[in-house]
Amino acid sequence: MNDRDNLQFLVGSTDSGKTVYGDFQRTGHFISVGHVGSGHASYDEAAFVTYLLQNYTPDELQFVMIDPKQVQLVPYENIPHLRRPLAMTPDSARDAVMDLHKEMIQRFQLFANLGARTIAEYNAQSEESLPSIILLATEIADLMMVDGEFYNKAFGRLAAKGRAVGIHLYLATQRPNQDVLSDTLLNEVRGRLVFSVSDEEDSIRLLGEPGAEKITEPGRSIFVDRRLGVKENVKSPLVTDEEVMKIVNDIEIKYAT
């Protein structure tokens, strides 16, 4: 039953040893950005996903995964936490986003019927629990190239309203320019994991100040939660391909019917 008051994921640790977490319930949505070699893709595709798989059941959390590169999220194509098959084509990606928007509208009606304001309140009152849903898209620049108008509007609507009914976005990209991350979307998505970026302009756009362009160590990022007023310099955990496969295999066996 998803009656928890958090939906946390491990971001990493500071140099002083402090463990840093992101929380979808409190913050809503997150963007992960970094150029090739920064370690952001390795974190998104491994540590981020596997932490959530190990800490939340399929009844508590479902994923909608969009993988335009058709390789990054393939290890997860059979996990029990998937709400729908892994989306790897333009048509399936669009269908996944449209389905999630329909789910959001339906949930608003369900919540209104019970007078619930959060997913925890709804699940405490309802006979049938609803899982939180995370839309994970590994390279939204590829989606924007196909239909920027559709995805900007769709992500914007989900970011503006989804948090209230347990629907969250985790959007990743190597290209944080205006065509990929609009000002409107950046304003709605308050959580940021900014790994090394190409120039000072990108850092200022994402963080409001320079700094991310000076990161040289792969896997190191600046984590910002603008909703909670948090900023931390973090080293993300490394999860190898072998470890991912073991975790996925264990999860599939654990929840096999």
C-alpha positions as CSV (number, residue, x, y, z in Angstrom):
1,M,0.0,0.0,0.0
2,N,1.4,3.4,-1.0
3,D,0.6,5.3,2.2
4,R,4.1,6.6,2.7
5,D,4.7,10.3,3.0
6,N,7.8,10.2,0.8
7,L,9.1,8.8,-2.5
8,Q,12.9,9.2,-2.0
9,F,15.8,8.3,-4.2
10,L,19.5,8.3,-3.3
11,V,21.4,11.2,-5.0
12,G,24.8,10.5,-3.4
13,S,27.0,11.8,-0.6
14,T,28.9,15.1,0.1
15,D,32.6,15.2,0.8
16,S,31.8,15.4,4.5
17,G,29.9,12.1,4.3
18,K,26.4,13.5,4.4
19,T,23.9,11.3,2.4
20,V,21.7,13.3,0.1
21,Y,18.2,12.2,-1.1
22,G,15.7,13.6,-3.5
23,D,12.0,13.3,-2.7
24,F,9.4,13.2,-5.4
25,Q,6.5,13.6,-2.9
26,R,7.9,16.9,-1.5
27,T,9.6,18.3,-4.7
28,G,7.4,16.9,-7.5
29,H,9.8,16.5,-10.4
30,F,13.5,16.4,-11.3
31,I,15.7,17.2,-14.3
32,S,19.1,15.5,-14.7
33,V,21.6,17.2,-17.0
34,G,25.2,16.6,-18.0
35,H,27.3,16.3,-21.1
36,V,28.8,13.1,-22.5
37,G,31.2,11.6,-20.0
38,S,29.8,13.5,-17.0
39,G,28.3,10.4,-15.5
40,H,24.8,11.7,-15.5
41,A,23.5,9.0,-17.9
42,S,25.2,6.2,-15.8
43,Y,23.6,7.6,-12.7
44,D,20.1,7.9,-14.3
45,E,20.1,4.5,-15.8
46,A,21.6,2.6,-12.9
47,A,21.8,4.1,-9.4
48,F,18.6,6.1,-9.7
49,V,16.4,3.3,-11.0
50,T,17.8,0.5,-8.9
51,Y,17.5,2.3,-5.6
52,L,13.8,2.9,-6.3
53,L,13.3,-0.7,-7.4
54,Q,14.8,-2.0,-4.2
55,N,12.9,0.3,-1.8
56,Y,9.4,0.4,-3.3
57,T,7.1,-2.4,-4.3
58,P,5.2,-2.5,-7.6
59,D,2.1,-1.7,-5.6
60,E,3.8,1.5,-4.3
61,L,5.6,2.7,-7.4
62,Q,5.2,2.2,-11.2
63,F,7.5,3.5,-13.9
64,V,6.7,4.8,-17.4
65,M,10.1,4.5,-19.2
66,I,10.9,6.3,-22.4
67,D,14.2,5.3,-24.1
68,P,14.6,7.1,-27.4
69,K,18.2,5.7,-27.8
70,Q,16.6,2.2,-27.6
71,V,19.4,0.8,-25.4
72,Q,19.7,2.8,-22.2
73,L,16.8,1.3,-20.3
74,V,16.5,-2.1,-22.0
75,P,17.7,-3.9,-18.8
76,Y,14.4,-2.9,-17.2
77,E,12.0,-4.1,-19.9
78,N,10.7,-6.9,-17.8
79,I,10.6,-5.4,-14.3
80,P,7.2,-5.7,-12.5
81,H,7.3,-2.0,-11.7
82,L,6.7,-1.1,-15.4
83,R,3.2,0.4,-15.9
84,R,3.4,-0.2,-19.7
85,P,6.0,-1.7,-22.0
86,L,9.3,0.3,-22.4
87,A,8.7,3.0,-25.0
88,M,11.5,3.2,-27.6
89,T,9.8,4.5,-30.7
90,P,8.2,7.9,-31.5
91,D,4.7,6.4,-31.5
92,S,5.1,4.5,-28.3
93,A,6.7,7.4,-26.5
94,R,3.8,9.7,-27.5
95,D,1.3,7.0,-26.5
96,A,3.0,6.7,-23.1
97,V,2.8,10.4,-22.4
98,M,-0.8,10.7,-23.5
99,D,-1.8,7.7,-21.4
100,L,-0.2,9.3,-18.4
101,H,-2.0,12.5,-19.0
102,K,-5.3,10.6,-19.1
103,E,-4.4,8.9,-15.8
104,M,-3.7,12.2,-14.2
105,I,-7.2,13.5,-15.2
106,Q,-8.8,10.3,-13.9
107,R,-7.0,10.6,-10.6
108,F,-8.1,14.2,-10.1
109,Q,-11.7,12.9,-10.3
110,L,-11.0,10.0,-7.9
111,F,-9.4,12.3,-5.4
112,A,-12.2,14.8,-5.7
113,N,-14.8,12.1,-5.0
114,L,-13.1,11.3,-1.6
115,G,-12.0,14.9,-0.8
116,A,-8.3,13.8,-0.9
117,R,-5.5,16.3,-1.5
118,T,-2.6,13.9,-1.7
119,I,-2.0,10.3,-2.8
120,A,-1.3,9.4,0.8
121,E,-4.7,10.8,1.8
122,Y,-6.4,9.0,-1.0
123,N,-4.9,5.7,-0.3
124,A,-5.8,6.0,3.4
125,Q,-9.4,6.4,2.5
126,S,-9.8,4.3,-0.6
127,E,-10.4,0.5,-0.7
128,E,-8.1,0.3,-3.7
129,S,-4.6,1.8,-3.4
130,L,-3.0,3.8,-6.2
131,P,0.8,3.6,-6.9
132,S,2.9,6.7,-7.4
133,I,4.1,6.9,-11.0
134,I,7.5,8.2,-12.3
135,L,7.9,9.1,-15.9
136,L,11.6,8.5,-16.7
137,A,12.8,9.8,-20.1
138,T,16.5,9.3,-20.7
139,E,17.0,11.9,-23.5
140,I,14.3,14.4,-24.0
141,A,16.2,16.2,-26.7
142,D,15.4,13.3,-29.1
143,L,11.7,13.6,-28.2
144,M,11.8,17.4,-28.8
145,M,13.3,16.8,-32.2
146,V,10.3,14.7,-33.2
147,D,7.6,16.9,-31.8
148,G,8.8,19.7,-29.6
149,E,5.4,21.4,-29.4
150,F,3.6,18.3,-28.2
151,Y,6.2,17.3,-25.6
152,N,6.7,20.8,-24.2
153,K,3.0,21.1,-23.6
154,A,2.6,17.6,-22.3
155,F,5.5,17.7,-19.9
156,G,4.4,21.2,-18.8
157,R,0.9,20.0,-17.9
158,L,2.2,16.9,-16.1
159,A,4.8,19.0,-14.2
160,A,2.2,21.6,-13.2
161,K,-0.5,19.2,-12.0
162,G,0.9,15.7,-11.7
163,R,2.5,16.0,-8.3
164,A,-0.8,16.4,-6.6
165,V,-2.0,13.0,-7.7
166,G,1.2,11.0,-7.4
167,I,2.6,11.5,-11.0
168,H,6.1,12.6,-11.3
169,L,8.7,13.4,-14.0
170,Y,12.4,12.6,-14.1
171,L,13.7,14.1,-17.4
172,A,17.3,13.7,-18.5
173,T,19.2,15.4,-21.3
174,Q,22.7,16.2,-22.5
175,R,21.4,19.4,-24.2
176,P,19.8,21.9,-21.7
177,N,19.1,24.6,-24.3
178,Q,15.9,26.5,-24.8
179,D,14.6,24.1,-27.5
180,V,14.9,21.1,-25.1
181,L,14.2,22.7,-21.7
182,S,11.8,25.6,-22.0
183,D,11.7,28.3,-19.4
184,T,8.2,27.2,-18.5
185,L,9.3,23.6,-17.9
186,L,12.3,24.8,-15.9
187,N,10.0,26.9,-13.7
188,E,7.7,23.9,-13.0
189,V,10.5,21.3,-12.4
190,R,12.1,22.5,-9.2
191,G,14.6,19.6,-8.6
192,R,17.9,19.6,-10.5
193,L,20.8,17.2,-10.7
194,V,23.4,19.1,-12.7
195,F,26.5,17.2,-13.6
196,S,29.3,18.7,-15.7
197,V,27.9,21.0,-18.5
198,S,29.6,22.5,-21.5
199,D,29.7,26.2,-20.5
200,E,28.8,28.8,-17.9
201,E,25.6,29.8,-19.7
202,D,24.2,26.3,-19.2
203,S,25.1,26.3,-15.5
204,I,23.5,29.8,-15.0
205,R,20.3,28.6,-16.8
206,L,20.0,25.5,-14.7
207,L,21.3,26.7,-11.3
208,G,21.0,30.4,-11.5
209,E,24.8,30.7,-11.1
210,P,28.1,29.5,-12.6
211,G,29.8,26.3,-11.3
212,A,28.6,23.2,-13.1
213,E,30.9,24.0,-16.0
214,K,33.9,23.6,-13.7
215,I,33.0,20.1,-12.6
216,T,35.7,17.7,-13.9
217,E,35.1,14.4,-12.0
218,P,32.6,12.0,-13.6
219,G,29.6,11.2,-11.3
220,R,29.9,14.5,-9.4
221,S,27.0,16.9,-9.5
222,I,25.3,19.9,-8.0
223,F,22.0,18.9,-6.5
224,V,19.4,21.7,-6.2
225,D,15.9,21.5,-4.8
226,R,14.4,24.9,-5.3
227,R,11.2,24.0,-3.7
228,L,12.9,23.1,-0.4
229,G,15.9,25.6,-0.7
230,V,18.5,22.8,-0.8
231,K,21.9,22.9,-2.6
232,E,24.5,20.2,-2.3
233,N,27.7,19.2,-4.1
234,V,27.4,15.5,-4.4
235,K,29.2,12.4,-5.6
236,S,26.8,9.9,-7.0
237,P,27.1,6.2,-6.3
238,L,28.4,3.9,-9.0
239,V,26.3,0.9,-9.9
240,T,27.9,-1.4,-12.5
241,D,26.1,-3.1,-15.3
242,E,26.7,-6.4,-13.5
243,E,25.1,-5.1,-10.4
244,V,22.1,-3.7,-12.3
245,M,21.5,-7.1,-13.9
246,K,21.7,-8.9,-10.5
247,I,19.3,-6.4,-8.9
248,V,16.9,-6.7,-11.8
249,N,17.0,-10.4,-11.7
250,D,16.4,-10.5,-8.0
251,I,13.5,-8.1,-8.4
252,E,11.9,-10.2,-11.1
253,I,12.2,-13.3,-9.1
254,K,10.9,-11.7,-5.9
255,Y,7.7,-10.5,-7.6
256,A,7.2,-13.4,-10.0
257,T,3.6,-14.7,-10.0
